[in-house]
C-alpha cells in the first residue's frame, strides 16, 4: 500500500520538473503526508493546475464521508470490478505529485516496524496515478477526494512489501489524464523500474502523522 509520502520541492521547482500549472497559494513542503489530509492533485492534461483534495476517496454515492478512511489506495487489478472505483477509473483520473514515499518493514523481533523511504535515483519528483470523486454532504456542500492506485511491487520495494504505488515520470504521466479505452489504461498500471529508484531506512519518528519536518527523510542513525 501507500500510506505516507513526501512532496518537498517548492511550486516553482515542481512546475519546472513536472510541467505543472498554477499551485494553491497556501502550498508548502510536506515530509509526512498522511491519509485524510489535503493533497495536491492535478486532473486536467491541458490546464495542469494543482488543487487540494482530501486523501481517501469518498464515492459520490456514499452516505457519509467515513468510507474515505478505507479508500486511500485502490488496487490496479480490481479497478473495473469495485463499485467504489469503476466509474472514477473510466472518467475521473488524476495525478498526485510527490518526491518520495514510505513503506514499513516488519521487525524480526517484537519491536516497531522499520520505515523505509523510497525516491527516484536521480532525485526528481514524480506522480502517483490516482482517481478522484466529488461527494456532497447533507447540505449539498461538495468535497473532492482522491485515492492512490497501487500495483505489485518491483524488486526494490518487494523486499519489504508486496504492493507499491503506481508511479509516472514527467514524460509518461499526462497520457493518464487523456481519454482512453480501459484496456489501454490498464496497461499503464505497472511497477516502476526498480533500477531507477533507491531507498534507505529512516527514523520511526515518521510513524506519527503529527510530525512533518525535513529530519524525517534523513538516513536513520
LOMI-358933 format. One record per residue (C-alpha): x, y, z; residue in one letter; residue number from 1. Coordinates in Angstrom, 3 decimals. Example, Ala and Ser with C-alpha at 12.3 -4.5 7.8 and 13.67 -1.06 7.14 Angstrom:
LOMI-358933
<lumdren px="12.300" py="-4.500" pz="7.800" res="A" n="1"/>
<lumdren px="13.670" py="-1.060" pz="7.140" res="S" n="2"/>
END
This chain:
LOMI-358933
<lumdren px="0.000" py="0.000" pz="0.000" res="X" n="1"/>
<lumdren px="0.973" py="3.653" pz="0.086" res="X" n="2"/>
<lumdren px="0.097" py="5.306" pz="3.374" res="X" n="3"/>
<lumdren px="2.583" py="8.184" pz="3.664" res="X" n="4"/>
<lumdren px="4.539" py="10.264" pz="1.166" res="X" n="5"/>
<lumdren px="6.522" py="13.462" pz="0.687" res="X" n="6"/>
<lumdren px="6.370" py="16.472" pz="-1.609" res="X" n="7"/>
<lumdren px="9.239" py="18.688" pz="-0.503" res="X" n="8"/>
<lumdren px="10.070" py="20.884" pz="-3.503" res="X" n="9"/>
<lumdren px="8.674" py="24.389" pz="-3.898" res="X" n="10"/>
<lumdren px="5.998" py="25.154" pz="-6.535" res="X" n="11"/>
<lumdren px="8.482" py="26.665" pz="-8.990" res="X" n="12"/>
<lumdren px="10.648" py="23.548" pz="-8.966" res="X" n="13"/>
<lumdren px="7.631" py="21.267" pz="-9.338" res="X" n="14"/>
<lumdren px="6.296" py="23.347" pz="-12.218" res="X" n="15"/>
<lumdren px="9.644" py="23.134" pz="-13.995" res="X" n="16"/>
<lumdren px="10.231" py="19.422" pz="-13.367" res="X" n="17"/>
<lumdren px="6.673" py="18.147" pz="-13.919" res="X" n="18"/>
<lumdren px="5.340" py="20.760" pz="-16.368" res="X" n="19"/>
<lumdren px="2.565" py="21.752" pz="-13.963" res="X" n="20"/>
<lumdren px="0.355" py="24.846" pz="-13.934" res="X" n="21"/>
<lumdren px="-0.653" py="27.070" pz="-11.032" res="X" n="22"/>
<lumdren px="-0.411" py="25.898" pz="-7.416" res="X" n="23"/>
<lumdren px="-2.647" py="26.820" pz="-4.462" res="X" n="24"/>
<lumdren px="-1.380" py="29.938" pz="-2.676" res="X" n="25"/>
<lumdren px="-1.079" py="28.008" pz="0.606" res="X" n="26"/>
<lumdren px="1.039" py="25.167" pz="-0.803" res="X" n="27"/>
<lumdren px="4.015" py="24.234" pz="1.409" res="X" n="28"/>
<lumdren px="6.612" py="21.468" pz="1.549" res="X" n="29"/>
<lumdren px="5.427" py="18.280" pz="3.248" res="X" n="30"/>
<lumdren px="7.554" py="15.475" pz="4.655" res="X" n="31"/>
<lumdren px="4.806" py="13.251" pz="6.065" res="X" n="32"/>
<lumdren px="1.572" py="13.473" pz="4.087" res="X" n="33"/>
<lumdren px="-0.997" py="11.198" pz="5.755" res="X" n="34"/>
<lumdren px="-4.485" py="9.874" pz="4.904" res="X" n="35"/>
<lumdren px="-7.467" py="12.258" pz="5.321" res="X" n="36"/>
<lumdren px="-5.145" py="15.259" pz="4.897" res="X" n="37"/>
<lumdren px="-5.277" py="17.613" pz="1.872" res="X" n="38"/>
<lumdren px="-3.060" py="16.501" pz="-1.008" res="X" n="39"/>
<lumdren px="-2.023" py="18.322" pz="-4.167" res="X" n="40"/>
<lumdren px="-3.778" py="16.945" pz="-7.252" res="X" n="41"/>
<lumdren px="-3.955" py="17.771" pz="-10.960" res="X" n="42"/>
<lumdren px="-6.739" py="16.365" pz="-13.138" res="X" n="43"/>
<lumdren px="-6.649" py="18.305" pz="-16.426" res="X" n="44"/>
<lumdren px="-3.958" py="17.491" pz="-19.003" res="X" n="45"/>
<lumdren px="-4.444" py="20.845" pz="-20.738" res="X" n="46"/>
<lumdren px="-4.517" py="23.322" pz="-17.836" res="X" n="47"/>
<lumdren px="-2.446" py="21.193" pz="-15.414" res="X" n="48"/>
<lumdren px="-3.401" py="23.367" pz="-12.438" res="X" n="49"/>
<lumdren px="-2.867" py="21.920" pz="-8.965" res="X" n="50"/>
<lumdren px="-5.680" py="21.871" pz="-6.396" res="X" n="51"/>
<lumdren px="-6.349" py="20.408" pz="-2.961" res="X" n="52"/>
<lumdren px="-8.255" py="17.162" pz="-2.444" res="X" n="53"/>
<lumdren px="-8.793" py="15.041" pz="0.649" res="X" n="54"/>
<lumdren px="-6.746" py="11.831" pz="0.625" res="X" n="55"/>
<lumdren px="-9.164" py="8.921" pz="0.903" res="X" n="56"/>
<lumdren px="-11.722" py="8.640" pz="-1.876" res="X" n="57"/>
<lumdren px="-15.360" py="9.226" pz="-0.944" res="X" n="58"/>
<lumdren px="-17.597" py="7.926" pz="-3.757" res="X" n="59"/>
<lumdren px="-20.340" py="10.320" pz="-4.856" res="X" n="60"/>
<lumdren px="-22.959" py="7.791" pz="-3.695" res="X" n="61"/>
<lumdren px="-21.569" py="7.324" pz="-0.157" res="X" n="62"/>
<lumdren px="-23.932" py="8.003" pz="2.751" res="X" n="63"/>
<lumdren px="-21.180" py="9.698" pz="4.761" res="X" n="64"/>
<lumdren px="-17.513" py="10.579" pz="4.460" res="X" n="65"/>
<lumdren px="-16.167" py="7.929" pz="6.850" res="X" n="66"/>
<lumdren px="-15.754" py="5.477" pz="3.959" res="X" n="67"/>
<lumdren px="-12.817" py="7.564" pz="2.763" res="X" n="68"/>
<lumdren px="-10.568" py="6.295" pz="5.558" res="X" n="69"/>
<lumdren px="-10.662" py="2.850" pz="3.903" res="X" n="70"/>
<lumdren px="-10.155" py="4.217" pz="0.385" res="X" n="71"/>
<lumdren px="-6.667" py="5.731" pz="0.486" res="X" n="72"/>
<lumdren px="-5.455" py="3.125" pz="-2.025" res="X" n="73"/>
<lumdren px="-7.074" py="1.296" pz="-4.946" res="X" n="74"/>
<lumdren px="-5.685" py="-1.962" pz="-6.341" res="X" n="75"/>
<lumdren px="-4.948" py="-1.659" pz="-10.052" res="X" n="76"/>
<lumdren px="-6.066" py="-5.231" pz="-10.698" res="X" n="77"/>
<lumdren px="-9.640" py="-4.680" pz="-9.462" res="X" n="78"/>
<lumdren px="-10.486" py="-1.127" pz="-10.574" res="X" n="79"/>
<lumdren px="-13.058" py="-2.305" pz="-13.116" res="X" n="80"/>
<lumdren px="-14.725" py="-4.591" pz="-10.558" res="X" n="81"/>
<lumdren px="-15.085" py="-2.360" pz="-7.493" res="X" n="82"/>
<lumdren px="-18.140" py="-0.053" pz="-7.469" res="X" n="83"/>
<lumdren px="-16.128" py="2.474" pz="-5.457" res="X" n="84"/>
<lumdren px="-13.552" py="2.884" pz="-8.239" res="X" n="85"/>
<lumdren px="-15.063" py="1.639" pz="-11.516" res="X" n="86"/>
<lumdren px="-16.709" py="4.883" pz="-12.632" res="X" n="87"/>
<lumdren px="-13.783" py="7.029" pz="-11.463" res="X" n="88"/>
<lumdren px="-11.338" py="4.804" pz="-13.366" res="X" n="89"/>
<lumdren px="-13.260" py="5.441" pz="-16.573" res="X" n="90"/>
<lumdren px="-13.979" py="9.150" pz="-16.083" res="X" n="91"/>
<lumdren px="-12.115" py="10.750" pz="-13.156" res="X" n="92"/>
<lumdren px="-8.390" py="10.038" pz="-13.177" res="X" n="93"/>
<lumdren px="-5.817" py="12.311" pz="-11.585" res="X" n="94"/>
<lumdren px="-2.109" py="12.729" pz="-10.889" res="X" n="95"/>
<lumdren px="-0.682" py="13.328" pz="-7.429" res="X" n="96"/>
<lumdren px="2.790" py="14.942" pz="-7.417" res="X" n="97"/>
<lumdren px="5.338" py="13.597" pz="-4.932" res="X" n="98"/>
<lumdren px="9.073" py="13.117" pz="-4.494" res="X" n="99"/>
<lumdren px="9.148" py="10.121" pz="-2.158" res="X" n="100"/>
<lumdren px="7.084" py="7.644" pz="-0.155" res="X" n="101"/>
<lumdren px="7.421" py="5.425" pz="2.888" res="X" n="102"/>
<lumdren px="6.879" py="1.705" pz="3.428" res="X" n="103"/>
<lumdren px="7.297" py="-0.240" pz="6.670" res="X" n="104"/>
<lumdren px="9.276" py="-3.430" pz="7.194" res="X" n="105"/>
<lumdren px="8.035" py="-5.751" pz="9.893" res="X" n="106"/>
<lumdren px="10.623" py="-6.209" pz="12.610" res="X" n="107"/>
<lumdren px="12.110" py="-9.675" pz="13.114" res="X" n="108"/>
<lumdren px="11.802" py="-9.098" pz="16.847" res="X" n="109"/>
<lumdren px="8.717" py="-7.707" pz="18.557" res="X" n="110"/>
<lumdren px="9.807" py="-4.107" pz="18.082" res="X" n="111"/>
<lumdren px="8.181" py="-1.469" pz="15.891" res="X" n="112"/>
<lumdren px="8.158" py="-1.821" pz="12.104" res="X" n="113"/>
<lumdren px="11.081" py="-0.151" pz="10.361" res="X" n="114"/>
<lumdren px="10.235" py="2.701" pz="7.936" res="X" n="115"/>
<lumdren px="11.993" py="2.849" pz="4.569" res="X" n="116"/>
<lumdren px="11.983" py="5.912" pz="2.334" res="X" n="117"/>
<lumdren px="11.754" py="5.456" pz="-1.455" res="X" n="118"/>
<lumdren px="12.594" py="8.060" pz="-4.069" res="X" n="119"/>
<lumdren px="13.879" py="8.370" pz="-7.613" res="X" n="120"/>
<lumdren px="17.585" py="7.609" pz="-8.071" res="X" n="121"/>
<lumdren px="18.032" py="10.975" pz="-9.790" res="X" n="122"/>
<lumdren px="16.146" py="12.813" pz="-7.017" res="X" n="123"/>
<lumdren px="13.464" py="14.115" pz="-9.365" res="X" n="124"/>
<lumdren px="9.781" py="14.406" pz="-8.423" res="X" n="125"/>
<lumdren px="7.157" py="12.147" pz="-9.987" res="X" n="126"/>
<lumdren px="3.427" py="11.450" pz="-9.988" res="X" n="127"/>
<lumdren px="1.264" py="8.803" pz="-8.362" res="X" n="128"/>
<lumdren px="-1.582" py="7.538" pz="-10.534" res="X" n="129"/>
<lumdren px="-4.846" py="8.441" pz="-8.834" res="X" n="130"/>
<lumdren px="-8.627" py="8.604" pz="-9.054" res="X" n="131"/>
<lumdren px="-10.905" py="11.322" pz="-7.732" res="X" n="132"/>
<lumdren px="-14.572" py="11.881" pz="-6.970" res="X" n="133"/>
<lumdren px="-16.892" py="14.591" pz="-5.627" res="X" n="134"/>
<lumdren px="-19.140" py="13.833" pz="-2.664" res="X" n="135"/>
<lumdren px="-21.767" py="16.177" pz="-1.234" res="X" n="136"/>
<lumdren px="-22.805" py="16.415" pz="2.401" res="X" n="137"/>
<lumdren px="-26.393" py="16.732" pz="3.675" res="X" n="138"/>
<lumdren px="-26.355" py="20.448" pz="2.905" res="X" n="139"/>
<lumdren px="-25.081" py="19.953" pz="-0.641" res="X" n="140"/>
<lumdren px="-21.541" py="21.163" pz="0.075" res="X" n="141"/>
<lumdren px="-19.093" py="19.400" pz="-2.286" res="X" n="142"/>
<lumdren px="-15.877" py="17.695" pz="-1.199" res="X" n="143"/>
<lumdren px="-13.290" py="16.458" pz="-3.699" res="X" n="144"/>
<lumdren px="-11.284" py="13.429" pz="-2.610" res="X" n="145"/>
<lumdren px="-8.772" py="11.065" pz="-4.175" res="X" n="146"/>
<lumdren px="-7.059" py="7.701" pz="-3.899" res="X" n="147"/>
<lumdren px="-3.620" py="6.415" pz="-4.949" res="X" n="148"/>
<lumdren px="-3.544" py="3.367" pz="-7.219" res="X" n="149"/>
<lumdren px="-1.239" py="0.510" pz="-6.232" res="X" n="150"/>
<lumdren px="0.243" py="-2.407" pz="-8.156" res="X" n="151"/>
<lumdren px="2.526" py="-5.353" pz="-7.444" res="X" n="152"/>
<lumdren px="5.848" py="-4.193" pz="-6.016" res="X" n="153"/>
<lumdren px="9.045" py="-4.075" pz="-8.050" res="X" n="154"/>
<lumdren px="12.141" py="-5.911" pz="-6.797" res="X" n="155"/>
<lumdren px="13.290" py="-2.997" pz="-4.651" res="X" n="156"/>
<lumdren px="10.035" py="-2.328" pz="-2.796" res="X" n="157"/>
<lumdren px="9.188" py="-6.034" pz="-2.861" res="X" n="158"/>
<lumdren px="11.971" py="-6.723" pz="-0.366" res="X" n="159"/>
<lumdren px="9.693" py="-5.392" pz="2.374" res="X" n="160"/>
<lumdren px="6.192" py="-5.031" pz="0.891" res="X" n="161"/>
<lumdren px="4.155" py="-6.784" pz="-1.801" res="X" n="162"/>
<lumdren px="2.492" py="-3.586" pz="-3.099" res="X" n="163"/>
<lumdren px="3.708" py="-0.187" pz="-4.273" res="X" n="164"/>
<lumdren px="2.090" py="2.950" pz="-5.716" res="X" n="165"/>
<lumdren px="1.804" py="3.242" pz="-9.490" res="X" n="166"/>
<lumdren px="4.370" py="5.879" pz="-10.466" res="X" n="167"/>
<lumdren px="4.680" py="8.002" pz="-13.614" res="X" n="168"/>
<lumdren px="7.601" py="10.224" pz="-14.529" res="X" n="169"/>
<lumdren px="7.108" py="13.646" pz="-16.092" res="X" n="170"/>
<lumdren px="7.264" py="12.266" pz="-19.640" res="X" n="171"/>
<lumdren px="4.725" py="9.452" pz="-19.217" res="X" n="172"/>
<lumdren px="2.230" py="10.991" pz="-16.778" res="X" n="173"/>
<lumdren px="-0.076" py="13.080" pz="-18.940" res="X" n="174"/>
<lumdren px="-1.393" py="10.190" pz="-21.014" res="X" n="175"/>
<lumdren px="-3.089" py="9.009" pz="-17.810" res="X" n="176"/>
<lumdren px="-5.428" py="12.005" pz="-17.917" res="X" n="177"/>
<lumdren px="-6.331" py="11.763" pz="-21.603" res="X" n="178"/>
<lumdren px="-9.402" py="9.869" pz="-22.900" res="X" n="179"/>
<lumdren px="-8.504" py="6.221" pz="-23.471" res="X" n="180"/>
<lumdren px="-10.026" py="2.762" pz="-23.568" res="X" n="181"/>
<lumdren px="-9.978" py="0.810" pz="-20.306" res="X" n="182"/>
<lumdren px="-7.588" py="-1.894" pz="-21.641" res="X" n="183"/>
<lumdren px="-5.112" py="0.799" pz="-22.655" res="X" n="184"/>
<lumdren px="-5.333" py="2.437" pz="-19.231" res="X" n="185"/>
<lumdren px="-4.776" py="-0.897" pz="-17.506" res="X" n="186"/>
<lumdren px="-1.549" py="-1.372" pz="-19.459" res="X" n="187"/>
<lumdren px="-0.190" py="1.797" pz="-17.836" res="X" n="188"/>
<lumdren px="-0.551" py="0.453" pz="-14.284" res="X" n="189"/>
<lumdren px="2.817" py="-1.247" pz="-13.939" res="X" n="190"/>
<lumdren px="5.548" py="-1.295" pz="-11.260" res="X" n="191"/>
<lumdren px="8.089" py="1.475" pz="-11.764" res="X" n="192"/>
<lumdren px="11.543" py="0.118" pz="-12.736" res="X" n="193"/>
<lumdren px="13.464" py="-0.777" pz="-9.585" res="X" n="194"/>
<lumdren px="16.799" py="0.318" pz="-11.064" res="X" n="195"/>
<lumdren px="15.519" py="3.897" pz="-11.332" res="X" n="196"/>
<lumdren px="14.746" py="4.108" pz="-7.604" res="X" n="197"/>
<lumdren px="16.639" py="3.985" pz="-4.344" res="X" n="198"/>
<lumdren px="15.709" py="3.548" pz="-0.695" res="X" n="199"/>
<lumdren px="17.088" py="3.841" pz="2.832" res="X" n="200"/>
<lumdren px="15.918" py="3.413" pz="6.401" res="X" n="201"/>
<lumdren px="14.592" py="6.469" pz="8.243" res="X" n="202"/>
<lumdren px="13.629" py="7.199" pz="11.837" res="X" n="203"/>
<lumdren px="10.441" py="5.766" pz="13.350" res="X" n="204"/>
<lumdren px="9.504" py="9.388" pz="14.064" res="X" n="205"/>
<lumdren px="7.658" py="9.281" pz="10.731" res="X" n="206"/>
<lumdren px="5.150" py="6.940" pz="12.374" res="X" n="207"/>
<lumdren px="3.484" py="9.981" pz="13.910" res="X" n="208"/>
<lumdren px="1.388" py="11.989" pz="11.410" res="X" n="209"/>
<lumdren px="1.738" py="14.943" pz="13.779" res="X" n="210"/>
<lumdren px="5.428" py="15.259" pz="12.810" res="X" n="211"/>
<lumdren px="6.304" py="16.870" pz="9.483" res="X" n="212"/>
<lumdren px="9.873" py="18.095" pz="9.143" res="X" n="213"/>
<lumdren px="12.948" py="17.545" pz="6.981" res="X" n="214"/>
<lumdren px="14.503" py="15.346" pz="9.656" res="X" n="215"/>
<lumdren px="12.002" py="12.607" pz="8.769" res="X" n="216"/>
<lumdren px="13.719" py="11.844" pz="5.432" res="X" n="217"/>
<lumdren px="17.255" py="11.700" pz="6.822" res="X" n="218"/>
<lumdren px="19.080" py="8.394" pz="6.927" res="X" n="219"/>
<lumdren px="18.452" py="6.712" pz="10.273" res="X" n="220"/>
<lumdren px="21.460" py="6.623" pz="12.591" res="X" n="221"/>
END
